[in-house]
Amino acid sequence: MGKVGAFVTDPKAGANCHITLDSGEKILVNHDQGGFKGGTLTIEKVKWMGMSSDRVFTCSLDGPEGKAALARLTQGVAAGSARATPLGAFVEYVKDCKSVDEVTARCVSLLAGR
């Protein structure tokens, strides 16, 4: 199981969370709005001491695919909890992935409704 870092919230930059996967790869899950709002959620593979990254997944939470994906991830979750936020829902969804490739495949599958 991956190691989940702290949730960091910045009123201007949104919210993010670092995860170290079982493979040793590090990802950054970022929600540009923070909180319960729409916006964009991205997942990036962190490289070279955190100074650069490759985006592996992007989801517009205001579009139909993003709204449907978020609804699936937060179904049955207590309103007002961290898991009910876009950041918390996606962190929970990918934290058990073994590698960045698995994160990407899982997220693409989620958007496709599978």
Number of C-alpha atoms within 10 A of each C-alpha: 11 18 14 17 13 10 15 13 17 11 10 9 13 18 21 23 19 22 22 22 21 16 12 13 15 21 27 21 24 26 30 21 20 23 18 14 13 19 17 19 23 18 27 20 20 19 13 7 7 11 7 10 16 12 13 16 16 18 20 15 19 13 12 11 16 21 17 16 22 22 14 13 20 17 11 9 13 10 11 10 10 16 18 21 22 31 27 22 21 23 23 14 16 22 20 18 19 17 19 22 10 13 22 19 13 16 21 15 12 18 16 11 11 9
